[in-house]
Amino acid sequence: MRRINNILSLALIASITLFSCSEQEPVVEDFSAPDDVVAQIAALGFDVENFPVETFENGYLVERDIYLTDATIAEMGRGNAVPSVEQYRTNNLVNAGGGRVITIYAPEEGSGGGGGKGKKGGGGSGGYSPAMIAGLDEAISRYNAENLTISFQRVTNSSGADIVMTRLSKRDERRGVLGSAGFPTNSGDPYGEIKMSGVLESSYGLSTNGIATIIAHEMGHCIGFRHTDYFDRSISCGGGTSNEGDGGVGAIHIPGTPTGASLSKQSWMLACTDGSNRDFNNDDKTALDYLY
Ligand SMILES: [Zn+2]
């Protein structure tokens, strides 16, 4: 999930510029992914035209906040056509059985459990501020309030946690990435890692509810939700209307949800955020309840 809105983007750019002037000459980095990888990702049904694939961590950032590696790309098969209606899920879902508690660990500021490199002046490798942890707790309580067959629980030890939330690199926090996640595994487990910016309050001024919305969005990917408006990013991201992708895999319409996404409904799985609070709307609840 990237780009909060123009004003915040400008603020970010301004801060980067100031930083650059005081430190060194700005370095323009090229994050484009290789053409053959982009072709593979397009064949899977992702929108690579309106969301240019970028290199990220040990893989690629797709549709703004989906993290794929060469291994996960190879694992995903070709198949179904991509529908053009609201609320999508991936082929794989979390195996909830008769009820499953998904544990989430996030290192807290000063805990020394950040990126393993100690304190870096608030940069990418540290733990999370109390505001970020409050956002995570709020995101968890939103899911748990729906009485689903899955529930979430924050734990204070990373060992054995189903999902570990860690800081983005300082470089990615600076270039405006807000968060990233992946999709459930073939064996029915949630995706195990959320990479999340730690500066949602300090740099963007987001409220607890705004932070919770972004974390809940990445948690949504981990349990199998795709972007509500992935077929037309202009719904939440602005810009020109774009056509939905052609064939692909892993975007299955969820019964009972309406045809056509709209910004006014403020689904928590819209591709772009404006930093505001997007609690689950009725269609989101229908989708969650249907899957879990
Ligand atoms: Zn997303």
Boltz pocket constraint, residues with backbone or C-beta under 6 A from the ligand:
constraints:
  - pocket:
      binder: B
      contacts: [[A, 1], [A, 63], [A, 65], [A, 66], [A, 217], [A, 221], [A, 227], [A, 269], [A, 270], [A, 271]]
      max_distance: 6.0
